[in-house]
Amino acid sequence: MKMAVEDPAMSPSGESSASLKKRSIFRKAAANSGGPRRMVRDYFPAVVLVVGIMIFWENFNALFNQPDYILPPLSKVISTAVDQAGDKFLPASWVTFQEVLIGFVIAALLGIVLGAILTESRTIRRALFPIVISSQTVPILAIAPVLVIWFGFGMFPKIVIVVLITFFPVTIMTVTGLESIHRDMVNLLRSLSATRWQMFFRVRFPAALPFIFAGLKTSAVISVIGAFVGEYAGATEGLAPVMIIANSSFQTEVVFAAILYLSAMGVFMYGALLLIERRVIPWHYLTQDSG
């Protein structure tokens, strides 16, 4: 009569040890999340600070006896942003957002590919890395008018400016992430006859993703600044022309309303990348929560 041999890697319920370990990590992460109480504890100081700033902003002119054009009350800024949304702010914001999104996507792809090339080839790194560094030492305000002269007042020079500003953080963080792999891991893969592409796609690139997303989130916020600088140098559409016209006529409530739309773009870009990051590398957050 044959006896069934019990696999030591299997639990009495028939689950493998890897499955049990994975389930325990999820349970521990859920337990450490703390639910609503932890959310209140984590975000309460930020909420209090924001509410305090809003109250101070709303009452600034009354407290210091200043005219409204110095710092319009927050309620007036919000009402302006809402009342003029359809005919002014939303069309202008759509133009600026297209510049932000297209420039950011190009910069993200360029930064990741360039970072990988700089990591894999020492010769190319010696040739290109000084150029990459020097590209960030030139003030973008000095380049923007030249790009407008070369390419006109359309969307293209604004996208170029966004790319020039935003590709650098992605490139640097990609290089940092790809070089963060422990040397023993690389030696182990080489001893198993792993090819260079196998080491890159199966180990180095996945391990570098937290660094890459850190660079992407930084670039996402900076991309809004790049689009605004490009429009400020010369544009007929977008939020910057709206602010320039409003500033010349002392309509500071319109200026601050446009700033709110720009800020909303930056928050949206950052939040979208944060959600994508949690989908792509959930193990990174599980490790943080269970640590």
QUIDAZI-V222294 format. One record per helix or strand of 2 or more residues. SS is the DSSP state (hx for helix, st for strand). FROM is the first residue (numbers start at 0). LEN is the number of residues. If there is no record, write none. Layout:
ss=SS from=FROM len=LEN
ss=SS from=FROM len=LEN
This chain:
ss=hx from=16 len=17
ss=hx from=34 len=24
ss=hx from=59 len=5
ss=hx from=73 len=10
ss=hx from=84 len=36
ss=hx from=121 len=13
ss=hx from=139 len=12
ss=hx from=155 len=23
ss=hx from=182 len=9
ss=hx from=195 len=38
ss=hx from=238 len=10
ss=hx from=251 len=29
ss=hx from=281 len=9
